[in-house]
Amino acid sequence: MAKTKAVPTFDEVLATLGNEKFDVSPATEGSNRAAGAYRVSKDGCAAEIAPSSEKGSPTRLLTKGGWVLGGEIARLVDRGYQKFLKTGRLEIPATAEALRALHRFDEQLKEAVGSMVLYNEALGTTSDRYDYDRIKGR
């Protein structure tokens, strides 16, 4: 008979993240603001989480993990020939080191909060946006 896994509370998730050497602090500003939101960061990457009202999932991901540039969480943009890290004010080419750190951060965060890991995301870093110049305007 299969054992059911106990669902941790949001406070237990925050304690687990702290034990895993994540920096956990209250989120300050952003468009997806929710009550009780926290910014979780480690190794130059960050994401924002909040308590969830859904049964079986104590944590809701407000912003997907991204590299921190100028205090903002950067989105990963794939242009076909190169990946870029983009914020509202800044855009830089993504380095292999940044992509490895981002992938490692996403894996550790999902494991700590008990989130589902999808096969294609487990293989490597997935981009937030795909802008291929050869298909623009089609």
C-alpha positions in Angstrom: 0.0 0.0 0.0 1.4 3.4 -1.0 2.2 5.8 1.8 0.9 9.3 1.6 3.4 12.1 2.1 2.6 14.6 4.8 2.0 18.1 3.4 4.2 20.6 5.3 2.8 24.0 6.4 4.1 27.2 4.8 6.1 27.9 8.0 7.7 24.4 7.8 8.6 25.2 4.2 10.3 28.4 5.3 12.2 26.6 8.0 13.3 23.9 5.5 14.5 26.6 3.1 16.5 28.3 5.9 18.1 24.9 6.8 19.1 24.5 3.2 21.0 27.8 3.3 18.5 29.8 1.4 18.2 33.5 2.3 14.6 34.0 3.2 13.3 37.6 3.7 9.9 39.3 3.3 9.3 40.4 -0.3 9.3 44.2 -0.7 7.7 45.2 -4.0 6.4 43.8 -7.2 3.4 43.3 -9.5 2.5 39.9 -8.1 2.3 41.1 -4.5 0.5 38.7 -2.1 0.0 38.7 1.6 2.9 37.0 3.4 5.1 36.9 0.3 8.8 36.0 0.8 11.9 36.4 -1.4 14.0 33.3 -1.4 17.6 33.6 -2.7 20.8 31.6 -3.0 23.9 31.7 -5.1 22.9 34.9 -7.0 19.4 33.6 -7.9 16.0 34.4 -6.3 12.3 33.7 -6.5 9.2 34.9 -4.6 6.9 32.6 -2.8 3.7 33.0 -0.8 1.3 30.8 1.2 -1.2 29.0 -1.0 -4.9 28.3 -0.3 -4.9 25.2 -2.5 -5.2 21.9 -0.7 -2.1 19.8 -0.9 0.3 22.6 -1.8 1.3 25.0 1.0 3.4 27.2 -1.3 2.6 29.3 -4.3 5.4 30.5 -6.6 4.8 34.2 -7.4 7.9 34.7 -9.6 9.8 31.9 -11.2 13.5 31.7 -10.2 15.8 34.0 -12.0 19.3 35.6 -11.8 19.4 38.8 -9.7 20.5 41.8 -11.7 20.5 45.2 -10.0 18.2 44.0 -7.2 15.6 42.6 -9.7 14.9 39.0 -10.6 15.9 38.7 -14.3 13.8 36.6 -16.8 15.6 34.2 -19.1 15.0 35.0 -22.8 16.1 32.7 -25.6 16.8 34.3 -29.0 17.8 31.1 -30.7 21.5 31.9 -30.9 22.0 33.1 -27.3 20.2 33.2 -24.0 19.8 36.6 -22.2 19.0 37.7 -18.7 16.5 40.6 -18.9 15.0 42.9 -16.2 12.9 46.0 -16.7 16.1 48.2 -17.1 18.9 45.8 -18.1 19.6 43.0 -20.5 22.9 41.0 -20.6 24.0 37.7 -22.2 23.6 34.7 -19.9 26.8 33.0 -19.0 27.2 29.2 -18.5 27.9 29.9 -14.8 24.6 31.8 -14.4 22.6 29.1 -16.2 24.1 26.3 -14.1 23.4 28.3 -10.9 19.8 29.0 -12.0 19.2 25.4 -12.8 20.6 24.3 -9.5 18.6 26.9 -7.6 15.3 25.8 -9.3 16.0 22.1 -8.5 16.8 22.9 -4.8 13.8 25.2 -4.4 11.3 22.7 -5.9 12.7 19.9 -3.7 12.5 22.1 -0.6 8.9 23.2 -1.2 7.7 19.8 -2.4 6.7 21.1 -5.9 6.3 18.8 -8.9 9.4 18.5 -11.1 8.6 18.2 -14.8 10.8 16.1 -17.1 11.8 18.8 -19.5 12.7 21.2 -16.6 14.8 18.5 -15.0 17.0 18.2 -18.1 18.2 21.8 -18.1 17.3 25.4 -17.7 14.1 26.4 -19.5 13.6 30.0 -20.8 10.7 32.3 -19.8 10.4 33.6 -23.4 11.5 32.5 -26.8 12.2 35.3 -29.4 13.5 33.8 -32.6 14.3 36.5 -35.2 13.7 34.1 -38.1 10.0 33.7 -37.2 9.2 37.3 -36.3 6.3 38.7 -38.2 5.0 35.3 -39.3 
